[in-house]
Amino acid sequence: MLPAQGGIFYSTNTFAPVPTERIPIEAFLKLHVNALLLDVRSPGEYHHAHMPGAHSLPLFTDEERAMVGTAYKQQSREQAIKIGLDFFGPKMRRMVEEVEALMVDRRSLAGENSNPDKKTSNIVCLYCWRGGMRSAAVAWLLSLYGFQVYVLQGGYKRFRRWVFEKVAQPYLFNVLGGYTGSGKTELLHELERQGEIVIDLEALASHKGSAFGNIGLPKQPSQEQFENKLALELFSKTDVPKISDEGIREIRDQSMESAINFFKSPYTVWVEDESQRIGTVNIPVPFWETMRNAPVYFLNIPFEERLQHLVAEYGCLDTTQVIDAIRRIAKRLGPLETKHAIQFLEEGNTLESFRILLRYYDKQYGKALHNRQNLPNLLHEISCARVCASNARLLSKSLSA
């Protein structure tokens, strides 16, 4: 078999495309990390939600998809296919060239284009809604051109079922708690640098969890997309245990059975104590309930220290946006406190404005914290003098006590 121009393969007399494989969800998820991931559904389907990391390569526009679907329901499968082929035919070359460009960009990011000795991947993973005709058509085209194509069995619908299963698993959580301004997010990042498994819910939600949490951040994902991101984050961080060099040396001297048990042993995931609602998205109920029954490591930091930290973090934000956020909580904050908080801000007295807001959020968090069942057995208080990364050491001492 000899390669022709453009990566298409020919045998002596027969045109021979690279074979396409349909693979189940777990295999697909492990493979797509090192492949080009394509979503061949319509633009509307993609923009609503998709597998994180997927590029949109729609076989049909939203209007074309509607026409094909109508023909399928009102006329016949064969007529729908004919209409679909009319749309598909003129797009073939453009789609192939778009995938080529995406592959070049991907290799460039990996530094492969500048290193001719480094093996380059020619693997494409793709999916449609149910793993049916749309993915089959695009897979045929790309495999014909020379790409190694893998199609997700059951399509995006199967992926969504996997998402529900993933977020409902009984994870072992450690919840990092503390009043607003305690530097919980920064401490989570420090724990991750030290090798701990951390799921940053606020980063996934693109929101910091308060009325001011969306200022300066990108638009929040849809609820469905947030769930997708959460599930894949859990998959990437918890399906393969993180083992230190010391841990590897330890299991070398153990029996095979002990080694297998080591890899199967449960390990802990750190999350920040959150309300179930983060901006416009909700933490999935099973995940949230597991969090609410997990140990809470509460950073007890003096009010004034937290206030200074908040001023440093939010004091540079656009005043108009902050005032708008204050007005959104005016009903709960109270008319007098709302008036004073806005007035201080307009006068440039950020410290006193934030002092009012911090008292409000301390009350709100206190109510949420104590609205847990079995709180006395879950709560571990850690006294910290100030907001800093070194609080990780105090946290470590609490864990080992």
Residue pairs with C-beta under 8 A, 6 or more apart in sequence:
1 9
1 10
1 11
1 16
2 9
2 10
2 11
3 9
3 10
3 146
4 10
6 145
6 146
7 122
7 145
7 146
7 147
8 15
8 17
8 144
8 145
8 146
9 16
9 17
9 18
9 146
10 16
17 140
17 143
17 144
17 145
17 146
18 143
18 146
18 147
18 148
18 149
19 143
20 139
20 140
20 143
20 149
20 150
20 151
21 149
21 150
21 151
22 131
22 150
22 151
22 152
22 153
23 31
23 150
23 151
23 152
23 153
24 153
25 152
25 153
25 154
25 158
25 159
25 162
28 125
28 127
28 150
28 152
28 153
29 162
29 232
29 235
31 123
31 125
31 150
32 51
32 53
32 125
33 236
34 121
34 123
35 121
35 123
35 124
35 125
35 150
36 55
36 99
36 102
36 103
36 106
36 121
36 123
36 124
36 125
37 51
37 53
37 54
37 55
37 125
37 126
38 54
38 55
38 56
38 57
38 99
38 124
38 125
38 126
38 127
38 138
39 45
39 46
39 50
39 51
39 54
39 55
39 56
39 57
39 58
39 126
39 127
39 128
39 156
40 57
40 58
40 59
40 126
40 127
40 128
40 134
40 135
40 138
41 50
41 58
41 59
41 127
41 128
41 129
41 134
41 156
42 58
42 60
42 61
42 62
42 64
42 65
43 56
43 58
43 61
43 62
44 62
45 129
45 156
46 54
46 56
46 58
47 56
48 222
48 224
48 225
49 221
49 222
49 224
49 225
49 228
50 56
50 156
50 225
50 228
51 127
51 156
51 159
51 228
51 232
52 225
52 228
52 229
52 232
53 232
54 127
55 102
57 95
57 98
57 99
57 126
57 138
59 84
59 87
59 88
59 91
59 128
59 134
59 137
59 138
60 68
60 84
60 87
60 88
60 134
64 84
64 87
67 83
68 80
68 83
68 84
68 87
69 80
71 79
71 80
71 83
72 79
72 80
81 133
84 133
84 137
88 137
92 141
95 138
95 141
95 142
96 141
96 142
96 145
99 124
99 142
99 147
103 122
104 113
106 121
107 113
107 120
107 121
111 118
112 118
112 119
112 120
122 146
122 147
122 148
123 147
123 148
123 149
123 150
124 142
124 147
124 148
124 149
124 150
125 149
125 150
125 151
125 152
126 135
126 138
126 139
126 142
126 149
126 150
126 151
126 152
127 135
127 151
127 152
127 155
127 156
127 159
128 134
128 135
128 138
128 155
128 156
129 155
129 156
129 157
130 154
130 155
130 156
130 157
130 158
131 151
131 152
131 153
131 154
131 155
131 158
132 155
135 151
135 152
135 155
136 151
139 149
139 151
142 149
143 149
152 158
152 159
154 161
159 228
160 224
160 228
162 231
163 227
163 228
163 230
163 231
164 227
164 284
166 231
166 234
166 235
167 227
167 230
167 231
167 234
167 284
167 286
167 287
168 284
168 286
168 287
169 234
170 290
171 234
171 238
171 269
171 287
171 290
172 266
172 267
172 268
172 269
172 294
173 268
173 269
173 270
173 271
173 290
173 291
173 294
173 295
174 268
174 269
174 270
174 271
174 294
174 295
174 297
174 399
175 270
175 271
175 272
175 273
175 291
175 294
175 295
175 296
175 297
176 184
176 187
176 188
176 191
176 270
176 271
176 272
176 273
176 296
176 297
176 299
176 395
177 184
177 272
177 273
177 296
177 297
177 298
177 299
177 369
177 379
178 184
178 273
178 298
178 299
178 300
178 301
179 301
179 306
179 358
179 361
179 362
179 365
179 366
180 210
180 306
180 310
180 358
180 361
180 362
180 365
181 301
181 305
181 306
181 307
181 309
181 310
181 313
181 358
181 387
182 299
182 301
182 306
182 309
182 384
182 387
183 299
183 301
183 309
183 387
183 388
183 391
184 272
184 273
184 299
185 200
185 202
185 208
185 272
186 387
186 389
187 299
187 389
187 391
187 392
187 395
188 198
188 200
188 270
188 271
188 272
189 198
189 200
190 389
190 392
191 198
191 270
191 392
191 395
192 198
192 270
194 392
195 242
195 244
196 268
196 270
197 237
197 238
197 242
197 267
197 268
197 269
197 270
198 237
198 269
198 270
198 271
199 230
199 233
199 234
199 237
199 269
199 270
199 271
200 272
201 230
201 271
201 272
201 274
201 278
201 283
202 208
202 209
202 213
202 272
202 274
202 278
204 221
204 226
204 229
204 230
204 233
205 220
205 221
205 226
205 278
205 279
205 281
206 214
206 217
206 218
206 219
206 220
206 221
206 279
207 213
207 214
207 217
207 220
207 278
207 279
207 280
207 281
208 214
208 217
209 274
209 275
209 278
209 279
210 361
211 325
211 326
211 328
211 329
212 314
212 317
212 322
212 325
213 278
213 279
214 220
214 279
215 314
215 317
215 318
215 321
215 322
215 325
216 317
220 226
220 279
220 280
220 281
221 229
221 281
222 281
223 280
223 281
223 282
226 281
227 284
230 284
230 287
234 269
237 269
238 267
238 269
241 263
241 265
241 267
242 267
243 251
247 262
251 258
251 259
251 262
254 262
271 291
273 291
273 296
273 369
274 283
274 291
275 368
276 282
276 283
276 285
276 288
277 283
282 288
283 291
292 372
292 373
293 373
293 374
293 378
294 378
295 378
295 380
296 369
296 372
296 375
296 378
296 379
296 380
297 380
297 382
297 395
297 398
297 399
298 369
298 379
298 380
298 381
298 382
299 382
299 384
299 391
299 395
300 381
300 382
300 383
300 384
301 384
301 385
301 386
301 387
302 385
302 386
303 358
303 362
305 385
305 386
305 387
306 358
306 387
307 351
307 354
307 355
307 358
308 387
309 387
310 354
310 358
311 350
311 351
311 354
314 322
314 354
315 350
315 354
319 345
319 346
322 345
323 342
323 345
323 346
326 333
326 338
326 341
326 342
326 345
326 357
327 338
327 342
329 338
329 360
330 338
332 360
332 364
333 341
333 356
333 357
333 360
337 356
337 360
340 353
340 356
341 353
341 356
341 357
342 353
344 350
344 352
344 353
344 356
345 353
369 375
369 379
372 378
380 398
382 391
382 394
382 395
382 398
383 394
384 391
384 394
